[in-house]
Amino acid sequence: MAETTGLVHRLKIDAASGACWLHIGPSSTDAALLCVSLSLGTVRGELAAPCMVNALTSALIAGREVTVSHGADDPWVYHFETKGS
């Protein structure tokens, strides 16, 4: 497990690949490329993914810092927390 903390600098929903791509880091030039799967294969996952994308979009708009958990060797986000109000 790995964690990345920073601002959401870019967010792109790619319906063709079933993924939401995120650039998260301390600055736009020092950001990790991470991904949220929009089709997790379970009913719970299908419901959770849009909520996660909405919350990350809100963090992008509000300029809130986030901490995302993902695999050590892969970009797939499975948990996140926002900081600030």
C-alpha atoms as one frame of an Amber mdcrd trajectory, in Angstrom:
protein
   0.000   0.000   0.000   1.150   3.539  -0.771  -0.242   6.981  -0.051  -0.033
  10.176  -2.064  -0.902  13.539  -0.518  -1.473  16.823  -2.281  -3.899  18.849
  -4.312  -5.928  17.423  -7.177  -4.463  19.357 -10.117  -6.244  17.610 -12.969
  -9.102  15.155 -13.275 -10.228  13.441 -16.479 -13.112  11.006 -16.786 -12.468
   8.573 -19.633 -15.675   6.628 -20.265 -14.035   4.549 -22.991 -11.524   3.031
 -20.560 -13.875   3.108 -17.567 -11.462   5.192 -15.523 -11.054   8.593 -13.915
  -7.449   9.817 -14.140  -6.091  12.152 -11.454  -2.946  14.246 -11.076  -2.323
  14.599  -7.328   0.673  16.208  -5.675   2.159  19.285  -4.049   2.331  21.142
  -7.386   1.159  20.605 -10.950   4.742  19.874 -12.018   5.292  17.372  -9.185
   2.164  15.236  -9.285   1.475  11.503  -9.418  -0.846  10.094 -12.088  -3.438
   7.953 -10.316  -6.694   6.330 -11.340 -10.172   5.484 -10.004 -11.910   2.579
 -11.719 -15.457   3.441 -12.753 -16.380  -0.222 -13.175 -15.209  -2.101 -10.097
 -17.233  -5.227 -10.898 -19.452  -5.225  -7.819 -22.671  -3.398  -6.975 -20.930
  -1.692  -4.037 -18.071  -0.637  -6.305 -20.419   0.625  -9.003 -22.113   2.849
  -6.420 -18.924   3.965  -4.662 -16.887   5.011  -7.712 -19.118   7.950  -8.768
 -19.211   9.193  -5.158 -15.405   9.062  -4.984 -15.087  10.941  -8.290 -17.603
  13.583  -7.129 -15.714  14.109  -3.859 -12.359  14.360  -5.663 -13.894  16.847
  -8.113 -15.114  18.916  -5.157 -11.596  18.841  -3.685 -10.191  20.031  -7.033
 -12.642  22.937  -7.218 -12.217  23.948  -3.562  -8.430  23.551  -3.548  -8.530
  21.026  -0.687  -5.643  18.688  -0.011  -6.365  14.968  -0.309  -4.582  11.812
   0.758  -5.231   8.825  -1.489  -4.335   5.204  -0.848  -3.307   3.044  -3.786
  -1.248  -0.027  -4.540   2.507   0.266  -4.129   3.087  -0.766  -7.742  -0.095
   0.448  -9.413  -2.055   3.687  -9.803  -5.477   2.369  -8.716  -6.978   4.432
  -5.873  -9.075   2.496  -3.373  -9.442   5.015  -0.528  -9.057   8.735   0.035
  -9.475  11.431   2.656  -9.890  15.163   2.206  -8.370  17.780   4.449  -9.858
  21.165   5.312 -13.442  22.309   5.352
